[in-house]
Every structure is written in structure tokens, then in C-alpha cells.
Amino acid sequence: QVQLVESGGGLVQAGGSLRLSCAASRSIFSLNVAGWYRQAPGKQRDWVATITRGGKTTYADSLKGRFTISRDNGNNTVYLQMNALKPEDTAVYFCNADVSFAGNVWGQGTQVTVSS
């Protein structure tokens, strides 16, 4: 069984930056298409960005220019760089990936809190 392990969340002031990471719990499991989602309190889970194994990226329109998704296939890790953070970015951020031999997998989520 494989898990996606997220890290990098925390508390940051408005205007600050954070970088989230997502890695498979076992290196033998490769991440294929991967993405980030977020869920604010009392709201639905929203898509943030997606990256293919080849590096093609797509973003939610409202986040273009502030968020950047990237990956390191050698380390089997996907990242989300978040800049110019706003209080409305406060949410639990989830990693999702198609994982070789395991199918579609969700991470447990990491809390991002942006203070005003």
C-alpha cells in the first residue's frame, strides 16, 4: 500500500510564501499525473493545479501567477510553490496522484493558514 506524504504547510503572514511537497511513501511507486487541491473550512474541495509526468502544467485561473506546481521525477516528489499568499488561501491542501501499481491516491492534507 502506498501513501502520499505532504509537508510544508504552516502559518504565514499575508504576502508571504510557502512551498508544499508531496512524495510517495515508498520510492518504488512512481507518481504520474499529480495535482494539488484545497479545502477551506465549510467549503468544497477545489482543484488548484495539475502537472503531468512530462512537466505540462495547468492551473485554476484565479491562482495563475501566484502558485507554481513543479516536480522532481528523480525524487518522485511534486511541489506547490505559493507566493503572495492571501488570507483567503487558508485551507487544507491535498496532493492527489495517479501512482504506478496503486491507482489514484490522495494525501492526508496539510494545513496552510495565512494571517492578515
Secondary structure, DSSP 8 states (H G I E B T S, - for coil): ---EEEE--EEEETT--EEEEEEESSTTS-EEEEEEEEE-TTS-EEEEEEE-TT--EEE-GGGBTTEEEEEETTTTEEEEEE-S--GGG-EEEEEEEEETTTEEEEB--EEEEEE-
